[in-house]
């Protein structure tokens, strides 16, 4: 430092919210909320079945579309993200990581819009279209958030950092399944 080489020790909050750690925390939270809701859709099969007056096989299509559409739209979402990231790097190489934010925000908004539409669905067709929107939005935030984590770590710690970030989906699946069931039970 400027005064005799003494470095001030960063506060616990500053240490925890350094860019690499914040990227893990952000990805964990995104996956906890977004993918937790997506993967716990199986809890909704019976209520959807009774609400729409269809059999369980038909109502199970809706949660399947959540996950299926996310996986099917991951390739186009990844290509879109790569194009945007490459453009942002060319414009301002110092702030390329910041370019991930618009993709994550758009994905979150698309997912939220799909969930909002799902809450007003009157038929299996409307709920299925909403599920496609939810899954597509999820692919738009899932890929950039993990890429953000991987961009901060070298090969020796990248897998661990990615694993911690992805664990959010497992914890979210567990928590949202319980939460949804309690809401349904009244």
N, C-alpha and C positions, 0 to 999 in steps of 0.2 A: 504494500500500500504506500501511499504518499508520505506517511509519518513513521519512518523507521522500519518499514517492512512488516508491521503487525497487521495481520488479516483479522477482521471481525468475523466471528463465527455466525453463520447464517441462522436465523430463527428456524424453529421446527417447521413452521408454515412455509417459509421460503424454500427450505430444503424439500418439503413434500410436494410443493407446486412448481418445482423446476420443470422446464419444458418436457424432458423425457418422462418424468414421473406423472406429470399432468396428462400426457398423451395416453399413458396406461390407464389412469383414473377415468379420463373421458371415454375411452373405448370400453372400459369395464361398465360404466354407467349406461352408455348407449346400448351395449349388448344386454345388460341386465333388463332394461326397460323394453327396448324394441324387440329383441329376440326372445326375451322371457315371455312377453305377451304372445308372440308368434308361435313359439313352441308349446305353449300350454293350452292351445286352442282345443285340444281333445276334451277338456273339461266341458266345453260348450256343446258337444255333440247331442246329448240328451235334451238340454233346454232348447236347442235349435230345432230338434226333431219335434218336440211338442209345440213350440211356438209357430212353426211353419206347417204343422200337420203332415209331416213326411216321415218315412222310416229312417232308422239310424244310418243306413248305408248312404242315403241321399244327403242327410245333414252332415255326415263326415266328410263330404266333398269340400265343404267350406274351410275347415282347418287344414285340409290337405292342400288346398289352393294357396293358403298363406305361405307354406313352406315351399311348395312346388314353384310358385311364381317367383319367389325370392331366388331360388336356385337357377331357374330358367333365365331370369333377367340379370343374373350376375355377370355374364359375359358382356352384354351391351353396356351395363353400368360400369364395368371395369374399363372397357374401351373408351367410354365417355370421360371417365375420370382421367385415364392416361392422356387423352387429347387435351383436356383442360389443364392438367398438371404440366405437360410439356409446354403448352402456351405460356403458363404462368412462370415457368422456369426461364423461358426465353426473354420474357418481359422484365422480370426481377429475380435473378437467381438467389438473392439473399433471403427472399420471403417466399420461396416456393412452398414450404410446408403450410403457410397460411392459406395457400390456394385450395387446400383440402376442405376448409371450412364451408365454402358455398355448396359443395357436393353433399356434405353431411347435413347441412341445414335444409337443402332441398329434399333430400331423402327423408328427413324427419317430418317435414311438412307434408309430403306425399303420404307417408305412413299415417300421420295424424288425420289427414283428410279421409283416408280410407277407413280408419276406425270410426270417425264421426259419421260417415255414410253408413257404415255397418250398423251403427246404433239406431238408424232410422229405417233399415231394410224391412220391407213387408213381404218379401218372397225369397226363395232360395236363389233365384237369378240375381236379384239385387245384392244379396249377401255375397254371392260368388264374385260378382264384379268388384265389390268392395274388397274382398279378400285378395283379388288380383292386384288391386291398387296398394294394399298394405304390403304385400310381398315385394312388389316392385320398388316401393319406397325403402323397404328394409335393405334391399341389395345396394341401394344408392348410398346408405350410410355405413353399412357393414364393411365394405371394401376399403373406402378411404380411411376409416378409423383404424383399421388394422395396419394399413400402409403407413399411417402416421406413426404408429408405435414402432414399426420396423425401421423407419427412416432414422430414428434416434439411437439405435443400438447397433453395436458391431456383432459379428458372427458368434462370438462367445456368449452373448447374453440375449440375443434377438429371440431365440426360441422360448426362453423363460418369460421374457416380457410379453410376447405374443400369447403365450399360454395363460398368463395372469389376466390379460385383457379379454381373451375369449372365455375365460371362466365366468365372466359376467352373464353369459347366456345360460349357463347351467344353473347358477344361483337364481337368476331371474325366472327360469322355467319352474324351479322348485317353489319359489316364493309366490309367483303369480298363479300357479295351479291352486295353491292353498287359498290365496286371496280371492280368486274367482269363485272357488267352491263356497267359501264363506259368504260372499255376496249373494250367490245363488240360493244358499240355504236360508238367507234372510236374517 
